[in-house]
Structure formats: C-alpha cells, structure tokens
C-alpha cells in the first residue's frame, strides 16, 4: 500500500535579525513513518520544530499538513489540527500529579462549560470520568499508572520524559514531534524508549518525527532521516545510506 504524504515542508526558512537560522529546507514525511532529524548543535533542528508547531513564523517557505497549509498558524491551531510535540528541556507541570499532567492534554477533546463545572452538573462528572479513564490507559502504556497520584517533579528523569510523551499523545495527534527524547537517559532507558516509540507508532497509528543525537537510537528505529548543518539541508534519504554519506560523516560525526 502506498504511503500518503502527511507533512510537506517546502523551502522553509527563518531569520533572526541578520542571522539566517534555517535556510531553504524541504522534507516530506509519509503517514506512518518514523523519521529522524539529525545534525550538530546549533544546526537549526529545534528551530525547524518551532516553525512546524507555530512557535516561530517562517520568514520564507511553507508547510502543509494533511494537505492543508498551516504556515504561520498559532501553536493552538496547529495542535488542534493534529501536531503535538515534546521539548528538549522537559516541560511538565511539575507540581501537578502525573495523571493531571495527562488530563491537561485531554482537555482538547473533552468539553464542558464553566457553568457546568461550577454547578457540578452531570456532564461535568461524565467528561471528568472519561478523561480519568483515558489518562489511566495512556499512563499504562508507559508503565506510569501506578504513579498516577505522584507529583511529576518526584518522578525519575526517564519517567518524566515518558510522561511528557504521554501528555503529548493525550492531545490526539496524527504527527508526534520528539525533541531529543533520549537526552539524559542511560543505555537501558534508551533501549526501552526505542521499544516505546515503535509501540506508539504501531498501536496509535502515529507518524513520528524525532530530533536525536543518539545514533544507535536513530539507526535502530528511523526509516529515513534528514541532516541539517548550519541551517541548511545536507542530506536526506534512507537512514543507512545517509549515515554512510562522507559529507555527513565529516560534518556531523567528525570522522
């Protein structure tokens, strides 16, 4: 079965003052792909994520999601269209419980009015119960259900990473952007994360784009990758071919 294009980025770029942070970058991600974005620090990877998620407005180029031009839309609009992300530096509500962090994401899908909430009307309780059940189910995927009442700040680092992914999934995305999900993890945690990412793709009908420096993770799960260097696209294609490209080795791997 032919894979359909889900995300199409066309000649996108952004300048900050006189600095061209990302210049003329294009990539295409098909529905159901596990796609990697690699490059040295400062090469423009997170800046590209920020443009795709509406944090930054591109100064040139366009991007289409599911055939719709979302260039310049707000983060909220883009998230409602089906794009969710995690961050390089974990951004949880650290003084909220584990389950409440996930329920924040679920509020995209479950609605009740302030009036219904204040008066505790039946719809409020019905929606809250549905959110509780869905949040628990998501936490179970990451083996976090037993810690649902713990404060997010009390979780070990690796579990905080998983919780952030669970919260992103709670918004019901079609495309999940993971910004260095293995950062700070030990080899065992990274191996477990690889299995979790595969599980998410296969069981949530998810397309995943990830930024990562761990080449074992990238080569282990990504079907295709793109390499950025100094804000420009250095190479794109099948993972094994790109990682063996002499220019990529010279610029990124330093060999």
C-alpha positions in Angstrom: 0.0 0.0 0.0 1.3 3.4 -1.0 2.1 5.7 1.9 0.4 9.1 1.8 2.3 12.3 2.4 1.4 13.7 5.8 3.9 16.6 6.3 5.4 18.5 3.4 7.9 21.3 4.2 8.8 23.4 1.2 11.8 25.7 1.1 11.2 26.9 4.7 13.4 29.4 6.4 13.7 31.9 9.2 16.0 34.8 10.0 16.6 36.4 13.4 18.0 39.9 12.6 20.9 39.3 10.3 21.2 35.6 11.1 19.7 33.0 8.8 18.9 30.2 11.3 17.2 27.9 8.8 17.5 28.4 5.1 15.5 26.8 2.3 14.8 23.4 4.0 12.4 20.9 2.4 11.4 17.5 3.6 8.4 15.1 3.1 7.2 12.7 5.8 4.7 10.0 4.9 1.9 8.7 7.0 3.1 6.1 9.5 6.8 6.9 9.1 9.4 7.1 11.8 11.6 9.9 10.6 14.8 11.3 12.1 16.2 14.8 12.0 19.9 15.0 13.0 22.7 17.5 12.9 25.3 19.2 15.1 24.2 21.5 17.9 23.0 24.8 16.5 22.2 23.4 13.1 18.6 24.5 13.2 16.8 21.3 14.2 14.7 22.7 17.1 14.1 26.0 15.1 12.6 23.8 12.4 10.4 22.1 15.0 9.4 25.5 16.3 8.2 26.6 12.9 6.2 23.4 12.3 4.5 23.8 15.7 3.8 27.5 15.4 6.2 28.8 18.0 8.0 30.7 15.2 6.5 32.1 12.0 8.7 31.3 9.0 10.1 34.2 7.0 10.1 32.2 3.8 8.6 28.9 2.5 5.5 26.9 3.5 4.5 23.7 5.2 1.4 21.5 4.6 -0.1 19.0 7.0 -2.6 16.6 5.7 -2.8 18.8 2.5 -3.6 21.9 4.5 -1.3 24.9 4.6 -0.6 25.6 8.2 2.3 28.1 7.7 2.1 30.9 10.3 -0.8 29.4 12.3 -0.7 29.6 16.1 0.5 26.7 18.3 -3.0 26.1 19.5 -4.4 25.9 15.9 -1.6 23.6 14.8 -2.1 21.3 17.8 -5.8 21.1 17.1 -5.0 20.1 13.5 -3.1 17.1 14.9 0.6 18.0 15.5 2.0 17.6 19.1 5.5 17.8 20.4 7.8 17.3 23.3 10.7 19.6 24.2 14.5 19.4 24.6 14.1 20.6 28.2 11.3 18.7 29.8 8.2 21.0 30.3 5.9 19.3 32.7 3.6 20.8 35.3 5.9 19.6 38.0 3.7 20.4 41.0 0.7 18.6 39.5 0.1 14.9 39.7 1.2 12.5 37.0 -2.4 11.9 35.9 -3.4 15.6 35.9 -0.5 16.3 33.6 -2.0 13.9 31.1 -5.6 15.2 31.7 -4.4 18.7 30.6 -3.7 17.2 27.2 -7.1 15.6 27.1 -9.0 18.8 27.5 -8.6 19.3 23.7 -11.1 16.5 23.2 -13.5 16.8 26.2 -15.5 19.9 26.7 -17.8 21.2 29.4 -18.8 24.8 30.1 -17.6 26.8 33.1 -21.2 26.9 34.2 -21.4 23.1 34.2 -18.1 22.9 36.1 -19.2 25.4 38.8 -22.6 23.8 39.4 -21.1 20.3 39.1 -23.7 19.3 36.5 -23.9 15.7 35.2 -22.0 16.5 32.0 -19.0 17.7 34.1 -18.8 14.5 36.0 -19.3 12.4 32.9 -16.5 14.2 31.0 -14.1 14.1 34.0 -14.7 10.3 34.4 -13.9 9.8 30.7 -10.7 11.8 31.0 -9.7 9.9 34.1 -10.1 6.5 32.2 -8.3 7.7 29.1 -5.4 9.2 31.1 -5.0 6.0 33.1 -5.0 4.0 29.8 -2.2 6.2 28.4 -0.2 6.0 31.6 -0.5 2.2 31.4 1.3 2.3 28.0 4.3 3.9 29.7 4.1 1.9 32.9 3.3 5.0 34.9 -0.3 4.1 36.0 0.9 3.0 39.5 2.4 6.5 40.0 -0.7 8.4 38.8 -1.0 10.3 42.1 2.7 11.2 42.4 3.9 14.7 41.7 5.5 14.9 38.3 8.6 16.5 39.9 9.1 13.4 42.0 9.5 11.1 39.0 12.9 9.9 37.9 14.3 11.7 34.8 13.5 8.9 32.4 9.9 8.6 33.6 9.5 12.4 33.3 10.4 12.0 29.6 7.8 9.3 29.2 5.2 11.4 31.0 5.8 14.3 28.6 5.3 11.9 25.6 2.1 10.6 27.2 0.8 14.2 27.7 1.5 14.9 24.0 -0.3 11.8 22.9 -3.3 12.9 25.0 -4.0 15.7 22.6 -4.8 13.1 19.9 -2.1 13.9 17.3 -1.5 12.4 13.9 2.1 13.6 14.0 4.3 13.5 17.1 7.5 15.6 17.2 10.0 14.4 19.7 12.9 16.7 20.5 15.8 14.7 21.8 13.7 12.1 23.7 16.8 10.1 24.8 18.7 13.1 26.2 20.0 12.2 29.7 19.0 8.6 29.5 21.2 5.6 30.3 21.6 2.8 27.7 18.9 0.7 29.3 16.4 3.6 29.3 17.3 4.4 25.7 16.6 0.8 24.7 13.3 0.9 26.4 12.5 4.2 24.8 13.1 2.7 21.4 10.6 0.0 22.0 8.1 2.6 23.4 8.4 4.7 20.2 7.9 1.7 18.0 4.9 0.7 20.1 3.4 4.2 19.8 3.8 4.3 16.0 2.3 0.8 15.6 -0.5 1.0 18.1 -1.6 4.6 17.9 -1.4 4.8 14.1 1.1 7.6 14.6 3.7 9.3 12.4 6.8 10.3 14.4 9.5 12.9 13.6 12.3 13.0 16.1 15.5 15.0 16.7 18.1 12.9 18.3 21.9 12.8 18.8 22.0 9.1 19.9 23.0 7.4 16.6 22.1 4.0 18.0 18.6 5.1 18.5 18.4 6.8 15.1 19.8 3.9 13.2 17.6 1.5 15.2 14.2 3.0 14.6 14.3 5.7 11.9 13.4 4.6 8.3 14.6 7.8 6.8 16.5 10.8 8.1 17.4 14.4 7.1 20.6 16.1 8.2 20.9 19.8 8.9 24.2 21.7 9.0 24.5 25.5 9.5 20.7 25.7 9.0 20.7 24.1 5.5 19.8 20.6 4.4 22.9 18.5 4.0 21.4 15.1 3.1 18.1 13.2 3.1 17.2 9.6 2.4 17.3 6.1 3.8 18.9 6.1 7.2 21.8 3.7 6.4 22.7 5.5 3.2 22.7 9.0 4.8 24.8 7.8 7.8 27.4 6.5 5.4 27.4 9.7 3.3 31.0 11.1 3.5 29.7 14.7 3.8 27.5 13.7 6.8 30.4 11.8 8.5 32.7 14.8 8.0 30.2 17.4 9.2 28.3 15.6 11.9 30.2 12.6 13.1 33.5 14.3 12.9 35.4 11.5 11.3 
